[in-house]
């Protein structure tokens, strides 16, 4: 039963609110599915939105289990944002349980998605945000939705969106400056699951992973053996943990191949305020720096 699943999750930490200023009486009540999206919504909305993220810092949006508090906040939301492309498999269940009457805005609409093979099926990669070029589409969709909900502040949302788009352009240029001169044979890293496809497509970096697009999948012994052989054949030198999921499998693969640890990446979730990735901008720069440093070390 849906209600039982919600009650079983009641002990989950309270949701994290993102706001660029204290909420005013006029601020839109906005819900975003996870922290990366919540931050981008806050950048566009400024002090005219009060944004709540359902999945908290360091949380895994694939395996998230909503709580009664999540249902309460969703029901009260004036605008709700999801990334889409299959990331939030739990959202329909939460909408039914909460009584929410709106339709979530899918911010990834319009992005050129990539597909991948998983368990013999062709699926869409949902990890849109790991390319700032894609996030520019997010920003346009967010601006449109906020302006529709609050027409009086549309000019402010537009100005914020234009400013933040320039930030995203700068992030894209920063990544190119770090990777464009790296020889192709060093642009290979090992991560926990296949979440960096759009990053790899944008900056010509190859990411190998024992798990597929979702942390809910399980790698078979044959898959792991095949990956180990591939890493050895391609001389992959570095591996990374991810802040939001279990590192044991990637550590096992690394031990079998001799790959050296490159650190921790923030893939599907921001850190808390004291961590190195409390905003999308800081998260992306941090990941670029970590990956570039590992490539330089492997030369």
N, C-alpha and C positions, 0 to 999 in steps of 0.2 A: 504494500500500500504506500502511496505517496506520503501520506501524513506520518507513517511510521518512519520512513527514511528521513524525513525532516526532523522528527523528534530525536532520532538516534544521533543526529548531528548537532544537537543543541549545545553540546559542550565545545563546539568550535569557537575559536577566537572571534571577537566582535569584528565587524567589517571595518575597513580602514577608509576614512574620509579624506578625499583630496580636495583642497580648495585653495585658491591663491589669495583669499582674504576671508575673514569671518563671514559666515552666511548672513545675508540680510533678509528682510521680510520679502523682498522682491526676487531674491535669487531663485533660479530654477532648481527644483529637486531632480537631480540626474543620477542614474545608476549606470555604471559601466561593468562589464563582465569580469575584467581582470586589471591588474595594476598598470600595465603598460598602456592600455587603452584609456584608463582613468586619467593618467597624467596628460595624455595628448588632448583629451576633452577639456581638461582644466586649462591647458595652454590656450585653447581657442575661446573658451567661455570666460576666462578671467574671473573677476569678482561678481559676475552675474550668474554663476552657477555654483551649486554645492554638490560635488560629485562624490558618490560612494562606490567603492570597488567591492564587488562580491567576493572574488578571490583575493586574499590578502597578500602582503609582501612575502616573497619566497614560496608562494603557493603554486601548486600544479593545476592549471586550468583543465587538464584532461581528466584528472581523478577527483576533482572537487565534488564535495557533497554539501548541498545547501542546508542551511539551518532555518529554524523559524524566524530568526531575526532577519535573514536574507529575504524571506517571503514578505515580511512586514515592510522592509525598505522598498522592495520592488513594487508592491501595491501602491505605495505613496509616490512613486516616481512620476514626474511629468514627461521625462524623456529617458529612454533606455537605449544603451548602445551595446552591440555585440560586434565581434570581429567577423564571425561567420565562417563559412567554408568547413563546417563540421567541428570547429574547435569546442564550442560550448554544447556538448551533447546533453547536458543536464538542464538546459534553459527551458525547454518545453515543459519538463516536469515541474520546474519551479514556477513557471507562469500558471500552470493548472492549480498548483497548491496555494498560490498567493491570491488568486482572484484578480490579478493584474489584467486590465482591460485594453491596454495599449498594444502596439506592435513594435518590437525592438527595431532600431535602425541598424542595418548591417553595413558597417563602415567600409568593408572590403569590396563592396559592389563597384565594378569598373576596373578592378586591378587585373592585369594579365597574370593569371595563376599558372602554377606549374603542377604537373602530375607526377606520380611516382607509383611504383609497383609495391604492393604490400599484400602478403598472403594470397598471391595469385590474382589480385584485383588491382585495377587502376584507380587510384584515389587522388583527390586534390590535396595539395600541401597547404595546411591552414596557417603556417607560421609567417604570415604576410609581413609583419612589422620588422623583421630582421633585415629589411632594406629600407632606408629612409626615403628612397624614391617611391616606394609603395605607400609609405606613411603620408606622403603629400596627397594621395587620393583620399586617405582617411580624413585628413584635415578639411578637404573640400566637402566631403559628405557630412562631417560634423558641423561645419559652418552652416550648411544648408538646413540641417535639422534644427539647430539651435535658433536660427533666424526665423524658421517657421513657427517655433514654439514661443518666441519672444521677439516679435517684429520691431518693437520699439528700440531694441538694442542691436539690431542687425548690423548697423555700421560699425559698432564696436567689435562684434564677432568677425566681421570682414577684416578689420585692421589687425586683430590678433592673429587671424589665419594667415594673412600676408606676412606678418612678422615671423611667425613660426615656420612658414614655408621656407623663408630665407635661412633659418636655423637648420632645417633639414637639408637644404642645398649645401650648406657648409659642412654638415656631417658626411654627406656623400663625397664631397671633394677631399675631406680629410682621409676617408678610407682609401680613396684612389691614390692619394699621396703616399700612403703606407704600403700598398700592395702592388702598384703598377710596375715597380722596378724589381720586384722579387722574382727570381727565376721560377719557371713553371714547376720544376721538380721539387721545390720547397713549399709550394702552395697546397700542402696536404696536411690535414689534422684529423685526429680521432676524437669524437664526442660521444655522449651517452646515447642520444637518439637523434633521428634525422630531422632536426629543426632549423638547420642553417642553409636550406636549399636556396632561398631567395638571396641571402648574403653571398653564397657561393656563385650564383648566377650573375650577380652584379659586379663582383670583384674577382671572378675567375679563381676561386679557392675551392678545393675539393675537400668535402667533409665525409668521413667514413664513420658509421655508427652501428653498434650491434642491435639496436632497436629501430623500429620504423618511425613513422611520423608521430605516433602516440606513445606515451609512457605506459599506457595500459596494455600494449602488446607484449608478447614474450618471445625472446629469441630462442630458437631451437639450437640444440648442440651442433647440428650440421651448419646452421647459419653462422654460429660463432666460429667454428673451425674454418669455414670459407672466408670469413672476415680476417681472421688471423693470417691466413695464407696470403690474402690480398695486401694486407698491411706490410708483411715481410717483402712481398714482391715489389711493392711500390715504394719501399723504404720510408714509410711514414715515421717521423721522428718524435712527434709530440701528441699528447692526449690531454683532454680537458674534462673536468667534472662540470656538472650543471647545478646551479643553486637550488633548483626546485625538484630534483629527483635523486634516486638512489645511485651512488657512485660505484657499487660493488662490481657490476658487470664490466663497466669500462676499465676498472682497475685490473680485473682478471685478464681482459684482452691485452692490456698494456704490458702486464707481467709476462705474457706469453710471447710478446713481440719485441720487447726491449724499448718501447716508446717511453719517453721521459715526460714527467708531469709539466704541463704548461700553466696550471692554475685552474681557477674556477670561472666559468662564464655565466652570464645572466641571460637566459634564453627566452623564457616565457613569463618571467616575473621580475619586478623591480626588487631591490633590497629594501630594508627598512631605512628610516631617515639617517641612521648612523653608518650605513653600509656604503659601498663604493658606487652603487647604482640606484639612487633614490628617484631619479627621473629618467625618462627615455633618452634624453640627450646624453646624460652621464653614462647610462647603461651602454649605449652604442659606442661611445668613445672608449669606454673601459674594455669592451669586448675587442674592438679593433686593436687597442694597445696590447692586450694580452696575446692575441693571435699573432700580431706582427712581431712581438718580442720572441715568441716561441720559434717563429720562422727564422729570425736572425740568429738565434742560438743554435739552430740545427745546421747552419751553413758550415 
